[in-house]
Amino acid sequence: MSQRTRTLHSAAGFILVAFLAGCGGGGGGGSTTPTPTPPPAPPPQPVSKDFTIEVTSIQASQTSTGNAVEVDVSTLSSSGTVEISQ
């Protein structure tokens, strides 16, 4: 082989190694499409809810004797409004 051929082979080898080193070796990366960011969730909206609590009956007995105790529940009710975020 002539000196010129050996020089060309050496130069070609060096260029090939430089190209391979420059690519970083990650391989297969190609172009990837980025995942789209979902839109932000809407802020919670306050909602008012009305409620009523009413007691319809109470069963009670005296501890010492076991006799039934009558309880008037006609005035045991309450109502109100609560505000929540949905």
Buried (B, 14 or more C-beta within 10 A) or exposed (E): EEEEEEEEEEEEEEEEEEEEEEEEEEEEEEEEEEEEEEEEEEEEEEEEEEEEEEEEEEEEEEEEEEEEEEEEEEEEEEEEEEEEEE
